Amino acid sequence: MANDSSFIEFVLEQIEYPGELQAKAMFGGHTLYADGKIFALICDNKLFIKPTDAGRSFIGEVTEAPPFPGAKNSFLIEEKLEDREWLSKLVRITQKALPEPKKRKK
């Protein structure tokens, strides 16, 4: 599930988002956050967006695949990866549709 740092940078540069975007290395892949919400994974230099009904409506014909063996399916973004406007809109739609992260107990 290794990723090239240049691919992660490319994905982050493609996304125009008004808030905070982060990529954190986890379990051999990378988790992407928008304002603290996990919205995507990058595994094997492929972008997987968390599935939401709003995202499915926006995409239309969706390609789904698990980001790693045993994982639930996510939206696999391949052909539209270089379409900055489209990808940015999908990220904003997805982030808005996701629930707030649960507070961690201390």
C-alpha positions as CSV (number, residue, x, y, z in Angstrom):
1,M,0.0,0.0,0.0
2,A,3.0,2.3,-0.3
3,N,2.5,5.7,-1.8
4,D,4.8,8.1,-3.6
5,S,5.0,11.4,-1.8
6,S,4.7,13.1,-5.2
7,F,1.3,11.5,-5.7
8,I,0.0,12.6,-2.3
9,E,1.3,16.2,-3.0
10,F,-0.4,16.1,-6.5
11,V,-3.8,15.0,-5.0
12,L,-3.6,17.7,-2.3
13,E,-2.7,20.4,-4.9
14,Q,-5.7,19.3,-7.0
15,I,-8.1,20.0,-4.2
16,E,-9.3,23.6,-3.7
17,Y,-10.8,23.6,-0.2
18,P,-11.6,26.6,1.9
19,G,-10.6,24.9,5.2
20,E,-7.7,22.8,6.4
21,L,-6.5,19.7,4.4
22,Q,-4.2,17.2,5.8
23,A,-2.6,13.9,4.8
24,K,-1.4,11.5,7.5
25,A,0.5,8.3,7.0
26,M,-1.5,5.3,8.5
27,F,-1.1,1.6,8.0
28,G,1.0,1.8,4.9
29,G,-1.4,4.2,3.2
30,H,-2.4,7.8,3.8
31,T,-5.6,9.2,5.3
32,L,-6.9,12.6,4.0
33,Y,-8.7,15.0,6.3
34,A,-10.8,18.1,5.6
35,D,-11.4,20.2,8.7
36,G,-10.7,17.1,10.9
37,K,-13.1,14.8,9.0
38,I,-11.6,11.7,7.2
39,F,-12.9,12.0,3.6
40,A,-10.4,9.8,1.7
41,L,-7.6,7.3,1.6
42,I,-4.7,7.0,-0.7
43,C,-3.5,3.4,-1.1
44,D,-1.1,2.2,-3.8
45,N,-1.2,5.7,-5.4
46,K,-4.9,5.5,-5.9
47,L,-7.5,7.9,-4.4
48,F,-10.5,6.4,-2.6
49,I,-13.2,8.8,-1.4
50,K,-15.6,7.9,1.4
51,P,-18.9,6.9,-0.1
52,T,-21.9,9.2,0.7
53,D,-25.3,9.5,-1.0
54,A,-24.5,13.1,-1.9
55,G,-21.2,12.0,-3.5
56,R,-22.9,9.2,-5.4
57,S,-25.4,11.7,-6.8
58,F,-22.7,14.1,-7.9
59,I,-20.5,11.4,-9.5
60,G,-23.3,9.5,-11.3
61,E,-21.7,6.3,-12.6
62,V,-19.5,5.4,-9.7
63,T,-16.6,3.0,-9.6
64,E,-16.2,1.4,-6.2
65,A,-13.4,-0.7,-4.9
66,P,-11.8,-1.5,-1.5
67,P,-8.7,0.6,-0.7
68,F,-7.1,-2.5,0.8
69,P,-8.0,-6.1,1.3
70,G,-10.9,-6.5,3.8
71,A,-11.9,-2.8,3.6
72,K,-15.4,-1.6,2.6
73,N,-15.8,-0.2,-0.9
74,S,-15.0,3.5,-1.5
75,F,-15.4,5.6,-4.6
76,L,-12.3,5.0,-6.7
77,I,-11.3,8.2,-8.4
78,E,-9.1,7.7,-11.5
79,E,-10.2,9.4,-14.7
80,K,-11.3,12.7,-13.0
81,L,-8.3,13.0,-10.8
82,E,-6.8,15.7,-13.0
83,D,-10.1,17.7,-13.1
84,R,-9.3,20.1,-10.2
85,E,-12.8,21.8,-10.2
86,W,-14.7,18.4,-10.3
87,L,-12.5,16.8,-7.6
88,S,-12.7,19.9,-5.3
89,K,-16.5,19.9,-5.6
90,L,-16.6,16.2,-4.7
91,V,-14.4,16.8,-1.7
92,R,-16.6,19.7,-0.4
93,I,-19.8,17.6,-1.0
94,T,-18.3,14.6,0.8
95,Q,-17.0,16.6,3.7
96,K,-20.3,18.3,4.2
97,A,-22.2,15.0,4.1
98,L,-20.0,13.2,6.7
99,P,-20.8,13.3,10.4
100,E,-18.6,15.2,12.8
101,P,-15.7,13.2,14.2
102,K,-16.4,11.6,17.6
103,K,-14.7,13.2,20.5
104,R,-12.0,11.0,22.0
105,K,-12.2,10.2,25.6
106,K,-9.1,11.3,27.6
